């Protein structure tokens, strides 16, 4: 297990940073609020649960989980 982690390149470490970064951005946006953008989007009609920055960041975090799955599978 230690050997697999030592052999990671800088690009591998960067790809591992994407999912937690997007998850933290979703939490930060959720805690601060997305009311300004929600007000702009609500003018177009009934807002959807999939609109806004929080769902976007969560989807981005989910799509960037592949490097974590590969890391777990190596061990």
Secondary structure, DSSP 8 states (H G I E B T S, - for coil): -HHHHHT--HHHHHHHHHHHHHHHHHHHHHHH--HHHHHHHHTTSS--TT-SHHHHHHHHHHHT-HHHHHHHHH-
